[in-house]
C-alpha cells in the first residue's frame, strides 16, 4: 500500500477540518440557552442535537458515524480501528462490575472471553490479548480485569499502528502507551497495589525496561520515567501534537489519524459547552476526552 492510496481520504479529512468550529465559536455556546445552542449546532458540521440534554448520546453516535465513514473511504481500516479499540475497551469496562471480586483465575478467564465479544469487529484481537493463563488475582478479580482490558486496548492499538506502516501513527501509539502506563503506575502507588497485581497490565510490549524498573523500584520517579515528556495524559493536546506531524505528509495514514483525533476533540469541547449551557458541569463533571472516550 502506497501513500497515494491515502490521497482521497486525506483530502476528505482536510476538507472536513475546514468545517470545524473555532475556539471562540465553541466558547460562545457556553453562554447561550440550551435552545440557542441546539439551533447553532444544527447549522454546524456537528448536526442537530435536539433536545440539548441528549448531547452525550448524539455525540457518541456522531463519533461512531465518522469512524465508519472514514473507514469506508480508507484503503485500510487500521486507522479507524485504532480509535474503535478505545471505544470498545470503554464499553468493556462498563460491565466489569458484574464480575464477582472474589473470582479465581478460571472464572476471570471465562468472564474475559465473554467480555471480548463486546469489541465486535475487534473481538478476535482483544480475545487474543485476554487469554489465560493468569495468576490468581491478588488485589481482586475486578481490578485484575480492569488492568487486563487496559493493557489489551493498548496492545491492540500498537499492533494496528504497526500495520498502518506510518511512522507518525506508530509514534503516537507508542507515546499513548507510555502515558497510559505511567498513569497505571501512579495509580498503583496511590492505591498501594502490590507489584504482583501490576503484571496483569505490564505484559507483552508494555513490559518495557522502564516498566521493569518501576516494578522493582516503586517510586514516583520511576513511574514518571515511563511516560517521559508525555506524562499528563493519553489523549490530550500533547499527543494531538504528535499526530500533527502528519501534516508534513498530506496524504498518509497519519493525516487521517490526526483528523479523527481532532474530530473527537471538537466533540469533547462541544459537549463541554453544552454541559455549561445545561448547568451540568457541577454534577456531571467534565466530558470524556477524545474520540476514544
C-alpha positions in Angstrom: 0.0 0.0 0.0 1.5 3.4 -1.0 0.8 6.9 0.3 -1.0 7.6 -2.9 -3.7 5.2 -1.8 -4.4 7.5 1.1 -4.8 10.6 -1.1 -8.6 10.6 -1.5 -9.4 10.0 2.2 -6.7 12.5 3.3 -8.3 15.1 1.0 -11.7 14.4 2.5 -10.3 14.8 6.0 -8.6 18.1 5.1 -11.9 19.4 3.6 -13.9 18.4 6.7 -11.4 20.1 9.0 -12.3 23.4 7.5 -15.8 23.0 8.9 -14.7 22.7 12.5 -15.8 25.3 14.9 -13.3 27.9 16.1 -12.4 28.0 19.8 -14.2 31.3 20.1 -17.4 29.9 18.5 -17.4 27.0 20.9 -16.8 29.3 23.9 -19.8 31.4 22.8 -22.0 28.3 23.0 -21.4 28.1 26.8 -23.2 31.4 27.4 -26.3 30.6 25.3 -29.5 29.0 26.3 -30.0 25.2 25.5 -32.4 26.1 22.7 -29.9 28.6 21.2 -27.1 26.0 21.4 -29.2 23.4 19.7 -30.0 25.9 16.9 -26.4 26.8 16.3 -25.2 23.2 16.3 -27.9 22.3 13.8 -26.2 24.7 11.4 -22.7 23.3 12.0 -20.8 20.2 10.9 -21.9 18.5 14.2 -25.5 18.5 13.2 -28.7 18.8 15.3 -28.9 18.0 19.0 -32.5 18.2 20.0 -33.1 18.4 22.9 -29.7 19.5 24.1 -29.7 17.1 27.1 -29.3 14.3 24.6 -25.8 15.6 23.8 -23.9 12.6 25.2 -26.0 10.1 23.1 -25.8 12.2 19.9 -22.1 12.8 20.3 -21.5 9.1 20.7 -23.5 8.4 17.5 -21.7 11.1 15.6 -18.3 9.8 16.6 -19.2 6.3 15.5 -20.6 7.5 12.2 -17.4 9.5 11.5 -15.3 6.4 12.1 -17.5 4.3 9.9 -17.4 6.8 7.0 -13.6 7.4 7.2 -13.0 3.6 7.4 -15.1 3.1 4.2 -13.1 5.7 2.4 -9.7 4.4 3.5 -7.6 1.7 1.8 -7.2 0.0 5.2 -9.5 0.2 8.3 -6.4 0.2 10.6 -6.6 3.9 11.5 -10.4 3.9 12.3 -9.9 0.6 14.1 -7.2 2.3 16.4 -9.9 4.6 17.6 -12.5 1.9 17.7 -10.3 -0.1 20.0 -10.5 2.7 22.6 -14.3 2.8 22.3 -14.5 -1.0 22.6 -12.4 -1.0 25.7 -14.7 1.7 27.2 -17.7 -0.5 26.6 -16.0 -3.5 28.2 -15.1 -1.5 31.3 -18.8 -0.7 31.8 -19.6 -4.3 32.8 -16.5 -5.3 34.8 -18.6 -4.6 37.9 -20.6 -7.8 37.0 -17.6 -9.9 37.8 -17.5 -11.2 41.4 -14.5 -9.7 43.0 -13.6 -13.0 44.6 -13.5 -14.8 41.3 -10.5 -17.1 40.7 -8.3 -17.2 37.6 -10.5 -19.7 35.8 -13.6 -17.6 36.4 -11.7 -14.5 35.3 -10.7 -16.2 32.1 -14.3 -17.2 31.3 -15.5 -13.7 32.0 -12.9 -12.1 29.8 -13.7 -14.4 26.9 -17.3 -13.2 27.0 -16.2 -9.6 27.6 -14.1 -9.6 24.4 -17.2 -10.1 22.3 -18.2 -6.5 23.2 -15.4 -5.4 20.9 -17.4 -6.5 17.9 -15.2 -6.3 14.8 -12.1 -6.2 17.0 -13.2 -9.2 19.2 -10.6 -11.6 18.0 -7.8 -9.1 18.6 -9.0 -8.4 22.1 -9.6 -12.1 22.8 -6.0 -12.9 21.8 -4.7 -10.5 24.5 -7.2 -11.6 27.2 -6.3 -15.3 27.0 -5.1 -17.2 30.1 -3.1 -18.4 31.8 -3.4 -15.8 34.5 -2.0 -15.8 38.0 -4.6 -15.8 40.8 -5.8 -12.2 41.3 -4.0 -10.7 44.3 -5.9 -7.4 44.5 -9.4 -8.6 43.5 -10.7 -10.0 40.2 -12.3 -6.7 39.1 -9.0 -4.9 39.5 -7.3 -7.6 37.5 -9.9 -7.5 34.8 -9.7 -3.7 34.5 -5.9 -3.9 34.2 -6.1 -6.6 31.6 -8.6 -4.7 29.5 -6.5 -1.5 29.7 -3.4 -3.4 28.6 -5.3 -5.3 25.8 -6.5 -2.0 24.4 -3.0 -0.6 24.2 -1.5 -3.7 22.7 -4.3 -3.8 20.0 -3.6 -0.1 19.3 0.2 -0.8 19.0 -0.5 -3.7 16.6 -2.8 -1.7 14.4 -0.3 1.2 14.3 2.4 -1.2 13.1 0.0 -2.4 10.4 -0.6 1.2 9.2 3.1 1.4 8.2 3.1 5.0 9.1 5.9 6.5 11.4 3.7 9.2 12.8 0.9 6.7 13.7 3.5 4.4 15.3 5.0 7.3 17.3 1.5 8.4 18.5 0.7 4.9 19.6 4.0 4.5 21.5 3.5 7.8 23.3 0.0 6.9 24.2 1.1 3.6 25.6 3.8 5.3 27.6 1.5 7.9 29.0 -1.2 5.3 29.9 1.4 3.1 31.6 2.6 6.0 33.7 -0.9 6.6 34.9 -1.3 3.0 35.9 2.0 3.1 37.8 1.0 6.3 39.6 -2.4 4.9 40.5 -0.7 1.7 41.8 1.4 3.8 44.1 -1.6 5.8 45.3 -3.7 2.7 46.0 -0.9 0.6 47.3 -1.3 -2.2 44.7 1.3 -4.9 45.0 3.7 -5.4 42.1 2.2 -8.9 41.6 -1.1 -7.2 40.6 0.5 -5.0 38.1 1.7 -7.9 36.0 -2.0 -8.0 34.8 -1.2 -4.7 33.0 2.6 -4.7 32.4 2.9 -7.6 30.0 3.8 -8.1 26.3 5.0 -4.9 24.7 4.0 -2.9 27.8 6.6 -4.7 29.9 9.3 -2.3 28.8 12.7 -1.7 30.5 11.2 1.4 32.3 8.2 -0.6 33.4 10.5 -3.3 34.8 12.5 -0.6 36.7 9.2 0.7 38.2 8.1 -2.7 39.3 11.3 -3.2 41.3 11.8 0.5 42.4 8.1 1.5 43.1 8.9 5.3 43.3 7.3 8.4 41.7 10.5 9.0 39.8 10.3 5.5 38.2 6.6 6.0 37.4 7.2 9.4 35.7 10.1 7.9 33.7 7.7 5.5 32.0 6.0 8.4 30.2 8.9 10.7 29.8 7.8 14.1 28.4 4.2 12.9 27.8 3.2 12.4 31.4 -0.1 14.3 31.5 -2.5 12.0 29.6 -3.1 9.7 26.8 -5.4 11.8 24.6 -4.6 15.4 25.4 -3.1 18.2 23.4 0.4 16.7 23.8 -0.5 13.6 21.7 -2.6 15.6 19.3 0.6 17.5 18.5 2.4 14.2 17.8 -0.2 13.3 15.2 0.0 16.8 13.8 3.4 15.9 12.4 1.5 14.1 9.7 0.7 17.4 8.1 4.2 17.3 6.6 2.9 14.4 4.5 -0.6 15.5 3.3 -1.6 12.0 2.0 -0.9 9.5 4.7 -2.5 7.3 7.5 -1.1 9.8 10.0 -3.1 12.6 8.3 -6.3 10.6 8.8 -5.4 9.8 12.4 -4.9 13.5 13.1 -8.3 14.3 11.6 -10.1 11.7 13.7 -8.4 12.8 16.9 -9.2 16.4 16.1 -12.8 15.5 15.4 -13.0 13.8 18.8 -11.6 16.9 20.5 -14.2 19.1 18.8 -16.9 16.8 20.0 -15.5 16.9 23.6 -15.4 20.7 23.5 -18.9 21.0 22.1 -20.1 18.6 24.9 -18.4 20.7 27.5 -20.1 23.9 26.2 -23.4 22.0 26.2 -22.8 20.9 29.8 -22.2 24.5 30.8 -25.4 25.7 29.0 -27.4 23.0 30.8 -25.7 23.7 34.1 -24.3 20.1 34.3 -20.6 20.7 34.9 -21.0 20.7 38.7 -23.0 17.5 38.7 -21.8 15.5 35.7 -18.2 16.8 35.6 -16.0 17.1 32.5 -17.0 15.1 29.5 -14.5 12.4 28.4 -11.5 13.4 26.3 -11.0 12.3 22.8 -12.8 10.1 20.2 -12.0 7.0 22.2 -13.6 8.2 25.3 
